Amino acid sequence: MITLYGMYRSRATRNIWAATELGLDWHLKPVIQAYRLEAQGIDPAHPEAPFNTRTPEFLKLSPAGAIPVMEDAGLVLSESLAINLYMAKKAGGPLAPKDLREEAQMLQWALYGATAIENPALDISFAYARGEAATENGEAKIAAASAQLHRPFKALETHLAAHSHMVGGRFTVADINMAEIVRYAQAHTRLMAQFPRLSGWLDLCQSRPAFRDLMERRAAEPA
Ligand SMILES: N[C@@H](CCC(=O)N[C@@H](CS)C(=O)NCC(=O)O)C(=O)O
């Protein structure tokens, strides 16, 4: 059985979504981010603190002290996007790359998402989640992040004008990886409205039952 270490309120969502779609046998081992404990006034190093990203036992799995981590028959893997590509290849089927070319395209999009989109999209997500979006500081952060996202979102818009999905003309793990990165910017509806094909593709991905179930569980997890 695959063990996913993480929380619903973390990048583990992309692995939970993929593992569910792939029909893999998996379970979640809760590991909370140390900074979230600190925000609640709990010392992550306290012996009675919940299992967290700075717990020595967890640091043996992830020297970076970051979730998610996947463990499968002795293989310990970090980096959520790599975990998804591994799980897809393990499970096979339509969500997985069917050949070397598709695998290369899936890697291309995963790397593009991680390097060109994720950080500015996260700035937007944090600004909204922390209730800063309507403040002067928040607006400035969102404007700077939007400016950075314009080029990669245009690239995705162009790709989606000619293709129904990220890779292979069908829903794959490449869509899950990119959709979970783009989701961080989704609260900024003025930005998303400039990219109708990207927005339509994201809506389609998010209409899947596995995603909806995931979001319900995420909402039920204490913030
Ligand atoms: N590139 C990594 C990023 C992992 C990461 O930064 N995870 C955050 C939560 S989403 C974390 O564990 N932070 C722990 C901390 O800062 O204490 C991935 O995609 O897996």
The ligand as an SDF file (V2000), in Angstrom:
LIG
                    3D

 20 19  0  0  0  0  0  0  0  0999 V2000
    8.2350   21.4650   -4.3430 N   0  0  0  0  0  0  0  0  0  0  0  0
    7.6980   20.7560   -3.2040 C   0  0  0  0  0  0  0  0  0  0  0  0
    7.2140   21.7700   -2.1840 C   0  0  0  0  0  0  0  0  0  0  0  0
    6.8920   21.1410   -0.8400 C   0  0  0  0  0  0  0  0  0  0  0  0
    6.4910   22.1770    0.1970 C   0  0  0  0  0  0  0  0  0  0  0  0
    7.0010   23.3170    0.2380 O   0  0  0  0  0  0  0  0  0  0  0  0
    5.5580   21.8040    1.0660 N   0  0  0  0  0  0  0  0  0  0  0  0
    5.0680   22.6770    2.1130 C   0  0  0  0  0  0  0  0  0  0  0  0
    3.5650   22.4420    2.3160 C   0  0  0  0  0  0  0  0  0  0  0  0
    2.6020   22.5600    0.8640 S   0  0  0  0  0  0  0  0  0  0  0  0
    5.7370   22.2980    3.4450 C   0  0  0  0  0  0  0  0  0  0  0  0
    5.8220   21.1350    3.7440 O   0  0  0  0  0  0  0  0  0  0  0  0
    6.1990   23.2560    4.2600 N   0  0  0  0  0  0  0  0  0  0  0  0
    6.7040   22.8620    5.5570 C   0  0  0  0  0  0  0  0  0  0  0  0
    7.1980   23.9440    6.4160 C   0  0  0  0  0  0  0  0  0  0  0  0
    7.5410   25.0110    5.8560 O   0  0  0  0  0  0  0  0  0  0  0  0
    7.2680   23.7420    7.6160 O   0  0  0  0  0  0  0  0  0  0  0  0
    6.5750   19.8250   -3.6870 C   0  0  0  0  0  0  0  0  0  0  0  0
    5.9400   20.1090   -4.7110 O   0  0  0  0  0  0  0  0  0  0  0  0
    6.3490   18.7740   -3.0700 O   0  0  0  0  0  0  0  0  0  0  0  0
  1  2  1  0
  2  3  1  0
  2 18  1  0
  3  4  1  0
  4  5  1  0
  5  6  2  0
  5  7  1  0
  7  8  1  0
  8  9  1  0
  8 11  1  0
  9 10  1  0
 11 12  2  0
 11 13  1  0
 13 14  1  0
 14 15  1  0
 15 16  2  0
 15 17  1  0
 18 19  2  0
 18 20  1  0
M  END
$$$$
